Amino acid sequence: MSEEVFRKAAEAINRAPLVVAVTGAGASVESGIPDFRSTGGLWSKYPPAEYATMDAFLDDPDKVWVMFYELGETILAAQPNPGHLALAKLEEFGKLQGIVTQNIDGLHQQAGNTVVIEYHGNVHNLGCSSCFRRRRMDLSFRAHGAPRCECGGYMKPSVVLFGEPIPPKPLMQADTLARTCNAMLIVGTSAQVYPAAGLPYAAKENGAFIIECNVEPTEFTHSITDAFLQGPAGENLPKLAQLVMAR
């Protein structure tokens, strides 16, 4: 990849009053969290129709919690990678005003970002399906199956399952950022899951410069991307951040 691509991307970020990042599973792969759709990912072991719908949860919470405990174990052991840290540095430097993430791992906040819109929720937070009490993920309940609330209902991670709508607040916040930003950084997402995949198109329609950081080309690459940084986020984002902060 030429240095010119990095220079072009850095210049776009530096001249943009409002910069937003949209991140997906690829942003956390280097932290040890496999892409759910990849070979060996979560969906190859736990078919979504059986484990990742609200109906499946209500039908058999203990069964679905086998997946949630394994997912929680993986995520709770993960640490931010250099890509997460680079995005935090861009915010600290005043060059990144928000992140919209499809990830449920909380690693952006752990890295230091403060404006993070969690499109699909967060596995660290549990909510009761009956009375809406909340508590933190606790793997110690694993031996007892699905954790129960004081009211007798079942606790569920505060994540969006298949067939559920995106909550109105993050949906509106993300759409507003996409339509008002001057530059958008796409990181580790393959443009397959809507409505999140529509955010870069909305940004482009409103004149934003699109920077894409993905290991492989996506539908974005040849349609709306202005600068394609091909490769792992943990390698390319620190390089990009360094160039931005050097100017």
N, C-alpha and C positions, 0 to 999 in steps of 0.2 A: 504494500500500500504506500502511495506517495505521501511525502510530508505536506504536499500542497493541500490534500484533503483535510488534514488536521488543522492546518493554518486557516483554511476557509471556514471550518467549523468554529474555531476559536474566535475568529473575527466576527462571525455572526452572533455569537454569544455576547461578546464585548459591546457590540453596538445595539443590542436588543434591550429595551427597557424592562420587558417581562419575559422571563425564560421559565419554561415548565418541562419537567421530565415525566414520561410515561414509561413505567417499568413492568416487566413480566418475569416469568419463571427464570429466564436466562440470566437475570441479574443476581440470582441467588444460587445458581448451580455451583459456583466456585466456593460457596460456603458449605457445600455438602448436602444441599437440598435438591434432589433430582427433579427435573421437569416432570410433572405428573403424566404427560402424554408420551414421554420418551420410552424406549425399550427399557424395561426394568423399573419404570416409574410407577407411581401409586395406582394408576388406573389399570395397569397390567395385572396387578395383584388383587385389586378391589374394584370390580366393574362398577362404574358410576350408577347404573340403574339399580344395583343391589345395595350400594353403600352410600351414595352421595346425593340422595333426594330426600326431601322432607317426608315423603310417604314411607320410604325405607326406614328412616329414623323412627317415625311414629309406630311402624309395624313391629320393629325389633331393635330397640335402643341398644341392648347389650351387643348385638351383632355389629351394628354400625360403630360402636365405641371401640371395637377391636382395631378398626382403621384409625379412629381418632387418637387412640393411645400411641399407635405406631408413628403417626404423623407428628403428634406432640413430642414424642421422644426425639425424633429427628430434628425438629425445629428448635426445641429447647437446648439442644447441644450445639446449635450452629452459632457462628460468630460473623459479624460483618466482614466482607472481603474488601480488597482494595477498590473495587468499583463502588461499593456503598460509601466508603470513606471519601472517595473523590467527589461524589455528589454532595456529601456533607461539607466538604471544603468549598465547593462552589457556592453553597448557600451562605457559609460563613463569610465568604469573600464578597457577598452581595450580588452574585451572578446567577442564582437559581432561586426563584420565588415560590416554587411549590413542586411536589411530586404527587402524581396520581399512580398508585401501584395496584396491580392485580394480585400481588403477593399477600399472603396472610401470615407472614413470619415476623413482622415487626422489626426487621433488621435495619431499615432506613432510620427509624427512630433511635435504635441502639447505636447506630453510627454517628448520630448527631443531628440529623435533619429534624426540623421542628414543624414544618408545614407538609404533612403527609396525608393525602386523602386515600383511605383504604377502601378501594372499590368493592372488594370481595370480603371485607371483614378482617378479623384477627383471631388466630387460633388460641392465643394466650388468654382471651377473655371468654368466660362461659356465661350463658344466660339460661334461665329456667324456661322451658317451653310452656309452662302453665301460669306462673306468677311474675315472671320477668326479673326475679332476683338475679344478681350477678356475683361471680367469684372468679378467681384466677384458675387456670389450668393446673391440675395437681395430679401427677402420675401415680401418686401413692394409692389412689383409689382403684388402680388397675385390677387388682385381685378380686374386687367386688363387682366388676362389670360397670355398667353405665352409672355415673354418679347421680345421686338423688338430691333434690332440693329439700329445704326444711318443710315446704308445703306438700311434699310427696311427689312432685313432678320430676321429670328428667332434665338434667342439665345438658346443654348442647353448646359446642364452640360457636362463638359469634361470627360465623362465616356464612356466606351465601351459597346454598346448595343448588344443584341443578333444578331448574324449574321455578326458582325463587327470583323475584325482581331485585334489582339493585336498590338499596334504600334511597329514598328521595333526596336526602341531604348530600351524600357523596355524589350522587348522580348529577345534581344541580351544580355543585361546586366544581366538579371536573369539567362539565360542559362550559361553564363560565370561563375557567382558566384556558381551555382549549380555544375558545372563540376570541379571547382577548390577548393571548400571548403573541410575542413577536418572533420567538424561536422556540421550537420544541425538540427535545432530546428523547428519542425512542430507544429504550434499552431492554434487550432480551425478551422481546415479544414478537410473535410470528403473525400477527394480524388475523387470527382465526376466531377469537372469542369476542362477540359483540355483547353489549354496546361499547366496551372499552376500545375495540379495534377501530371504531368510528372517530375517536377523538383526534388522531393525527389528520384525518381527512377534513374534519371541521376546522382545525388549525390552519391547514393549507388553504382552504377556501377563503380564510380571512387574512391571507397574506403572510403567514408565519414561515420562517426558514426551518426546514425539517432536517435534523441530524439523526441518523440512524446508526446504532451500535448493535450489531447482531453477528453471530458466528456465520450464518448463511443468509443469502438474499431472501427477502420476503415479498409479499404483494406490495408493500410500501416502496421497496427499493427502486423499481422501475416505473413507478407511477407518481409518487410525491416527494421522494427523498432528494434533498439537495446535496448532502454530504454523507457518504456511506463509509462508516468506520468498521470494516469487516474484521471480526475477531472477538475474543472474550472481553467482557466488560472490565474484568479485573486488570487487564493489560491496557486497554485503549482509553478508559475513562481517566485514570491517573495522568496519562500523557496529555490528554485534552485539557484537564484541569490545570496542569502545569503551564501549558501554553496560554490559557486564559489569564491566569494570575500573573504571568510574566509581563503582561502589557499594561 
